[in-house]
Amino acid sequence: MDITSSLLEELSQKTSAKILNNIEATQKYGKTTFSPVIQLDGAIIINSDSEISDVLQLANTYQFNLYPISTNKNWGYGSFATQKNRLNYILDLGQLTTITPTSKELGLITLEPGVTQQKLYDYLKEHNWKFMVPVTGAGPECSILSNAVERGYGITPHNDHFYAVTALKGYIPHPELCTTKYESAISALDKRGSDFIDKTYKWGLGPYLDGLFTQGNLGIVSEMTIRLAPIPAHFCSFYIQIFNEDKFESAVAFISNILRDYSGIIASVNLMDQRRLISITSDNPNNSNSTKVLTDKQIEFISKQKKLPKWMIVGSIYSDKKLVNVLKSTLRKKAKELGTIFFSDSLRVKIANKVLKNLPLKFKATQNLLAQLESLQEGTDIMQGIPNQVALPLPYWRNPKVTPDKSIVLSPAEDGCGLLWYAPLIKMSPSSLREFTTFIREITPKYNIDPLITFTNLKHDCVDSTVPIVFNLANQAEVENAHACLNELIKEGVKRGYVPYRLDVNQQKKLDNKHTFWQTTLKIKQALDPNGILAPKRYNPD
């Protein structure tokens, strides 16, 4: 009996897991938005968290690799760095969907890996929790836990999603440690067995080890407790249209100041350029020739037709109605020199929405304005913790075969979309962001990539820019251009102080493995996973 047959026999005996063969696993999990289909040897779909221990023990015994996933929707970043000299199996945790109400009063809730944004939203609504889902633009079908483990963020009040994690449990791959579940020292000391103290106090006792489970391959998280943000007494989103490019520096200063002065009331703020707004509101006029970037003439025509500004500031206010109204008045005065500001709860928006919905759709202008209002409403919903697919059409910008339909579940990888992300952190200053904007607009067109820029301002002193590299995955020349573009952005960007906070699997291999940080990471990896079975090379550079 060969290794595969022995392994499958033991898996069947020890677990109730569903086992997929190489063809089934490759078809189900092997598609990415930036590479050919990844060839896999199989997949293990487990049904309970205790089976993680059994699978880890078998992986150590038979020396095969495991790649844990939850919903497998880490588009533009995630994939599997498989090894030719070993069997490579997916460990699918997506069936683990238990939601445990740690404290409804305090907004503490415990989730397994398969709990999606939509599942949590439905649970909170059904059980009348007055709290918000920590949503992201990745869509309703994405895992809450996985996003937090990747140290992702959103634009609801608890925008740093791992910071909102108060406790986690999981499994270490070491053959002697994987037989029991990892938990914090506080959890082990709690003789009442409720885990309540552990789930309310993030930092635990002794060295903080929970962080080892994030952005790496040192353990598998099987449950996570998060602190939800309460639904505010009143909410209002604001939009500032800036039609004068010379106002950019003033806009950056404006954002920095309001995040500093109104921290906790105004959450993170997005600043999007005109090309990014075009990609949200319009079909790609070049989709029949997907190797072309938008020309200045096309940008001018579309922007004039749809009344799109050079830059758009999007933010939200969370508080009681009185304070929201006071802050709206303040923002209106501060934004006056920038451009036009309007609020989601304004009478003008409500009237426009009502009037346009009653006008015949044969008028193109009506269709354009209605589409923009619907998009704004979806954006407002996201800021209130209501999951939707408002951001998911983006990967389809260069897909000549599939037009995104938000009335059905979108899946960019399944639909053959090409997407990579450049996600650097930048000093929050007008001059730094202007220089960065120039940098992106100079580099990306060299590779026939549209420079679509969004700044997500999490704090008043640091900003993340998410620059999507969107391309035609079916065109090999475009695929090569996209990867070359990302390489140059990262290589040249770090020289200018633009440091990525997140990398895809190919870029992870290029990290400086001689640096003390990565040497330390390697030592920890060797100690916790001596057989190297868990997601080899993930944030462990060659």
KARASUL-V44768 format. One record per pair of residues at least 12 apart in sequence whose C-alpha atoms are under 6 Angstrom apart, sorted by sequence separation. I is the first residue (numbers start at 1). GAP is how many residues later the second one is. D is the distance in whole Angstrom. If there is no record, write none. Layout:
i=I gap=GAP d=D
i=I gap=GAP d=D
This chain:
i=99 gap=12 d=5
i=170 gap=12 d=5
i=186 gap=12 d=6
i=378 gap=12 d=6
i=454 gap=12 d=6
i=26 gap=13 d=5
i=148 gap=13 d=5
i=169 gap=13 d=6
i=26 gap=14 d=5
i=98 gap=14 d=6
i=148 gap=14 d=5
i=169 gap=14 d=5
i=453 gap=14 d=5
i=97 gap=15 d=5
i=452 gap=15 d=6
i=96 gap=16 d=6
i=25 gap=17 d=5
i=96 gap=17 d=6
i=97 gap=17 d=5
i=22 gap=18 d=6
i=25 gap=18 d=5
i=96 gap=18 d=5
i=97 gap=18 d=5
i=136 gap=18 d=5
i=186 gap=18 d=6
i=399 gap=18 d=6
i=22 gap=19 d=4
i=95 gap=19 d=6
i=22 gap=20 d=4
i=94 gap=20 d=4
i=185 gap=20 d=6
i=21 gap=21 d=5
i=396 gap=21 d=6
i=20 gap=22 d=5
i=64 gap=22 d=6
i=70 gap=22 d=6
i=118 gap=22 d=5
i=395 gap=22 d=6
i=20 gap=23 d=5
i=64 gap=23 d=5
i=65 gap=23 d=5
i=66 gap=23 d=5
i=67 gap=23 d=5
i=68 gap=23 d=5
i=69 gap=23 d=5
i=70 gap=23 d=5
i=71 gap=23 d=6
i=117 gap=23 d=5
i=19 gap=24 d=6
i=65 gap=24 d=6
i=66 gap=24 d=6
i=67 gap=24 d=6
i=68 gap=24 d=6
i=69 gap=24 d=6
i=70 gap=24 d=4
i=395 gap=24 d=6
i=19 gap=25 d=5
i=116 gap=25 d=5
i=18 gap=26 d=6
i=116 gap=26 d=5
i=18 gap=27 d=5
i=116 gap=27 d=4
i=117 gap=27 d=6
i=17 gap=28 d=5
i=115 gap=28 d=6
i=116 gap=28 d=6
i=513 gap=28 d=5
i=17 gap=29 d=4
i=114 gap=29 d=6
i=511 gap=30 d=5
i=508 gap=31 d=5
i=113 gap=32 d=5
i=167 gap=32 d=5
i=509 gap=32 d=4
i=166 gap=33 d=5
i=428 gap=33 d=5
i=508 gap=33 d=6
i=509 gap=33 d=6
i=166 gap=34 d=6
i=428 gap=34 d=5
i=447 gap=34 d=5
i=167 gap=35 d=6
i=427 gap=35 d=5
i=428 gap=35 d=6
i=166 gap=36 d=4
i=274 gap=36 d=5
i=426 gap=36 d=6
i=273 gap=37 d=6
i=274 gap=37 d=6
i=426 gap=37 d=5
i=273 gap=38 d=4
i=425 gap=38 d=6
i=447 gap=38 d=6
i=272 gap=39 d=6
i=425 gap=39 d=5
i=272 gap=40 d=5
i=424 gap=40 d=6
i=271 gap=41 d=6
i=424 gap=41 d=6
i=271 gap=42 d=5
i=423 gap=42 d=6
i=33 gap=43 d=6
i=70 gap=43 d=5
i=270 gap=43 d=6
i=423 gap=43 d=5
i=70 gap=44 d=5
i=270 gap=44 d=5
i=269 gap=45 d=6
i=422 gap=45 d=5
i=41 gap=46 d=6
i=43 gap=46 d=5
i=269 gap=46 d=5
i=421 gap=46 d=6
i=41 gap=47 d=5
i=42 gap=47 d=5
i=43 gap=47 d=4
i=44 gap=47 d=5
i=45 gap=47 d=5
i=172 gap=47 d=5
i=421 gap=47 d=5
i=40 gap=48 d=6
i=41 gap=48 d=6
i=44 gap=48 d=6
i=47 gap=48 d=6
i=171 gap=48 d=6
i=421 gap=48 d=6
i=171 gap=49 d=5
i=420 gap=49 d=5
i=170 gap=50 d=5
i=266 gap=50 d=6
i=419 gap=50 d=6
i=170 gap=51 d=4
i=266 gap=51 d=5
i=419 gap=51 d=5
i=169 gap=52 d=6
i=170 gap=52 d=5
i=265 gap=52 d=6
i=418 gap=52 d=6
i=169 gap=53 d=6
i=265 gap=53 d=5
i=418 gap=53 d=5
i=169 gap=54 d=5
i=418 gap=54 d=5
i=168 gap=55 d=6
i=418 gap=55 d=4
i=168 gap=56 d=4
i=417 gap=56 d=6
i=167 gap=57 d=6
i=167 gap=58 d=5
i=166 gap=59 d=6
i=165 gap=60 d=6
i=166 gap=60 d=6
i=165 gap=61 d=4
i=164 gap=62 d=6
i=164 gap=63 d=5
i=150 gap=64 d=6
i=149 gap=65 d=5
i=150 gap=65 d=5
i=243 gap=66 d=5
i=242 gap=67 d=5
i=243 gap=67 d=5
i=241 gap=68 d=6
i=242 gap=68 d=6
i=242 gap=69 d=5
i=71 gap=71 d=6
i=241 gap=71 d=5
i=71 gap=72 d=6
i=240 gap=72 d=6
i=426 gap=72 d=5
i=240 gap=73 d=5
i=398 gap=73 d=5
i=399 gap=73 d=6
i=425 gap=73 d=6
i=239 gap=74 d=6
i=398 gap=74 d=5
i=424 gap=74 d=5
i=425 gap=74 d=5
i=239 gap=75 d=5
i=424 gap=75 d=5
i=425 gap=75 d=6
i=238 gap=76 d=6
i=424 gap=76 d=4
i=238 gap=77 d=5
i=423 gap=77 d=5
i=424 gap=77 d=6
i=237 gap=78 d=6
i=238 gap=78 d=6
i=237 gap=79 d=4
i=236 gap=80 d=6
i=236 gap=81 d=5
i=235 gap=82 d=6
i=235 gap=83 d=5
i=234 gap=85 d=5
i=232 gap=86 d=6
i=233 gap=86 d=6
i=234 gap=86 d=5
i=232 gap=87 d=6
i=233 gap=87 d=5
i=234 gap=87 d=5
i=242 gap=96 d=6
i=132 gap=97 d=6
i=242 gap=97 d=5
i=131 gap=98 d=6
i=132 gap=98 d=6
i=241 gap=98 d=6
i=131 gap=99 d=4
i=132 gap=99 d=6
i=241 gap=99 d=5
i=130 gap=100 d=6
i=131 gap=100 d=5
i=240 gap=100 d=5
i=130 gap=101 d=6
i=240 gap=101 d=4
i=239 gap=102 d=6
i=239 gap=103 d=6
i=238 gap=104 d=6
i=238 gap=105 d=4
i=237 gap=106 d=6
i=237 gap=107 d=5
i=236 gap=108 d=6
i=290 gap=108 d=6
i=112 gap=110 d=6
i=157 gap=110 d=5
i=112 gap=111 d=5
i=287 gap=111 d=6
i=111 gap=112 d=6
i=111 gap=113 d=5
i=155 gap=113 d=5
i=284 gap=113 d=6
i=287 gap=113 d=5
i=110 gap=114 d=5
i=110 gap=115 d=4
i=109 gap=116 d=5
i=109 gap=117 d=6
i=108 gap=118 d=6
i=108 gap=119 d=5
i=107 gap=120 d=6
i=107 gap=121 d=5
i=53 gap=125 d=6
i=53 gap=126 d=5
i=293 gap=155 d=6
i=292 gap=156 d=6
i=291 gap=157 d=6
i=293 gap=157 d=5
i=276 gap=176 d=5
i=275 gap=177 d=6
i=276 gap=177 d=6
i=252 gap=178 d=5
i=273 gap=180 d=6
i=249 gap=181 d=5
i=272 gap=181 d=6
i=272 gap=182 d=4
i=271 gap=183 d=6
i=271 gap=184 d=5
i=270 gap=185 d=6
i=270 gap=186 d=5
i=269 gap=187 d=6
i=269 gap=188 d=5
i=268 gap=189 d=5
i=268 gap=190 d=5
i=260 gap=200 d=5
i=259 gap=201 d=5
i=256 gap=204 d=4
i=156 gap=227 d=5
i=155 gap=228 d=6
i=140 gap=247 d=5
i=140 gap=248 d=6
i=139 gap=249 d=6
i=135 gap=250 d=6
i=139 gap=250 d=5
i=133 gap=252 d=5
i=135 gap=252 d=6
i=132 gap=253 d=5
i=137 gap=254 d=5
i=217 gap=317 d=6
i=217 gap=318 d=6
i=217 gap=321 d=6
i=216 gap=322 d=6
i=216 gap=323 d=5
i=76 gap=343 d=5
i=76 gap=344 d=4
i=76 gap=345 d=6
i=174 gap=354 d=5
i=174 gap=355 d=5
i=173 gap=356 d=5
i=33 gap=380 d=5
i=32 gap=381 d=5
i=31 gap=382 d=6
i=33 gap=384 d=6
i=34 gap=384 d=6
i=33 gap=385 d=5
i=34 gap=385 d=6
i=33 gap=386 d=5
i=78 gap=426 d=6
i=77 gap=427 d=4
i=66 gap=467 d=6
i=65 gap=468 d=4
i=66 gap=468 d=5
i=67 gap=468 d=5
i=65 gap=469 d=6
i=66 gap=469 d=6
